[in-house]
Amino acid sequence: MLQFVVILKALVEVAMCAFLGQGILYILAGSKREQNFVYGIMKTLTNPVTWIARFISPRFVLDQHIWLVAIFLLVAAWVALTLAKVSLVLAPA
């Protein structure tokens, strides 16, 4: 069970780093970011999280703000998985 939690936590961390990289390229590349190969890879990595955020959020949330919902979901999942990992490590054998 611990290995499953560690793998899920690693996947969440990869998605969080991809969002961070997208944000950095958004600032550096400007309007040409859509043609950037690395930006495309990061967008592909974050598409599942963005899709889930769009699916669970109400319709009045604008598409420009879905990335905030996605990051909130990732941070909440990271905290929950960290707590699960700590409880599994500290559980008596």
Buried (B, 14 or more C-beta within 10 A) or exposed (E): EEEEBBEBBEBBEEBBEBBEBBEEBEEEBEEEBEEBEEBEEBBEBBEEBBEBBBEEBEEEBEEEEBBEBBBEBBEEBBEBBEEBBEEBEEEEE
